[in-house]
Structures are given as C-alpha cells and as structure tokens.
C-alpha cells in the first residue's frame, strides 16, 4: 500500500479560529484516508483548544520548540516512520491569554509567520508534499513586522516566485485573479495585457498538471459593465483585455473574452462552458465564488515551487473560541493539497537539488 502524502497544515492566528478549525479538521475521518497531516503550530494551544471544544487530541507531537534562530525543528520530519499520522510539530508561539483572544496582536502575527516560514521551508526541502494554511490576519502580521499584504505575497517572497496566481475553487467554479489585494480605484491601472497573459498561462498549465484538465477552457472577464459595450463604458477591454485573449489563442490556449462579468460566471457554472474564469480584480471573482461555496471553497496559490492551498476565509475574531467555526474549508484545502501532490509533484529548482547532494 503506498504511503500517504505528508501535508503541512499551519495553525493560523491563535487569537482567531485557526486552532479551532485545525483540531476539528484533524478529527475528520476523510483526512486519515487521504493523507498524513502535520500541524505546524503550538501543541499546548491545540490541546487546550481541543479540550475547550470537547474534541479528541490523539495526535503525536514531534520535535521541540525552537531554542535558537539556527534550530530547524522541521528537519525532525526526516525521521518519521512511514505509518506516522496525525502529527503536530511544536513551534510554540502562543503566550498566556493569546488563544482565542479575538483581536489582532503582535504575538499572534509573529506566531503565524513562524508557522508559515517553517512549513514553506519543509516543503522546499521535500519533507512534506504540500502545505495547507489556516487563516492569518493582515493587521496582526504587520504588527509583527511583516511588510506583506497577506499569505500570497509572503509565500512568493519565501519561495522566490515573482508572479504567483491566486485561484479559488468551490461550488463547481474556479476563479483566478489578475490583481490581488489592491484598492478598486487602482485596478484599471494595474491590469495589463502582459499580466492577463501570464495569469492565464499559469492557470492553464496548472489545470493540466494538477487538475487533470487536458485542454483547459478559460473565460476572460471584462472589466467594465457589459465588457464596455464597444468602448462605451471604458476602453480597457479594447486596449488591454482583447489583445491578451488574442495572444493566448495564438499560443494555443483556448481562451475566450472579454466576456461581460455579469454573465461569465453563470456560463461557467450552469453552462459548463469553462474550466476556469480569469477575473480582473478581487471582488469580481470572489463574490460569485463565495456565494456558491462560502464554507467550502479553497484558495490555491499557483506559480510557486511548492503546492499550497488555504481556507477561503479569515480569522473570524468575532466567533473565536465559541465552537461555531466550520472546518469545511480547511478540510477541503487539505484534501485538495493531497490530491494535487499525487497528480503532479512540483519539481525543485536545480540549485536546490544540487545543494543537497
């Protein structure tokens, strides 16, 4: 029987619902059949969360809390037996009173960064097959000194990947974003023919490799109402988006657009015309996605040298510690990460392979 893939799961912000959804996810029997999750987090905090929620805490703790900056506890994963499962790599980080504190804190942000950095390092060294991340808070990681807007930008920095693509999947829909977390007023200036082409190429390549879509069909959204209706409501479609679609089709990618956004998603979901939609900005893509799959959608970061999935929700401080948080999105993220790792492992850069010889 083949060994199940080892999937790193970051605990997320201890002040939010991260510990709750993690311990709930670990109790889901579907994970035991699909993978071996190893949580990068604080073992004591997870046990406390499980106790408060009357959930089992039957996982195995691996490693020890970091004793120095040079100590890399994730290297302990090299010595795991092939049948090891339900693991917690104890990285500490949760100070008294921080668990379910229900507010952004510097300590919580620092803990988030520690878990993410450890999981990425383990994935880049081939010790885990993929990572699935619980939610973090942008204000908290900024309080801890991070300059990054969120997970995607931080992961791109840690992996040396300049052009990551955020794709969300759920409810029979896949949506990739040309721009990420920027003000709506900045979007017309941020989109470009080159960015649309690069996003669509990454999506098409990833659909072939990780989702078994042999000939991906991509819908490219317009920016303006009715895709500008012949440049009556803006000219971004004519100047920027149409040339991108032409380039994609010349490259052999089955892309159509610009399609009016108000009908594009209906055609993708109800008409089954497209395998993914390329949206120009955050809310254009995420509003229909979350309407269809609010508790079960998964965020996938494409274009990295590792496989990374995530929940599609935030830290939900307003319900932290109440037992009301759904683990469905995290369970779906872990299962998708395991499935992607089986379909197509990400090759490591040549320099990294040579460095370990």
Secondary structure, 3 states (H helix, E strand, C coil): CCCCEEEEEECCCCCCCHHHHHHHHHCCHHHHHHEEEEEEECHHHHHHHHHHCCCCCCCEEECCCCCCCCCCHHHHHHHCCCCCCCEEEECCCCCCCCCCCCCCCHHHHHHHHHHHHHHHHHHHCCCCCEEEECCCCHHHHHHCCCCCCCHHHHHHHHHCCCCCEEEEEECCEEEEECCCCCCHHHHHHHCCHHHHHHHHHHHHHHHHHHCCCCCCEEEEECCCHHHHCCCCCCCHHHHHHHHHHHHHHHCCCEEEEEECHHHHHHHHHCCCCCCEEEECCHHHHHHHHHHHHCCCCEEEEECCCCCEEEECCCCCHHHCCCCCCCCHHHHHHHHHHHHHHHHCCCCCCHHHHHHCC
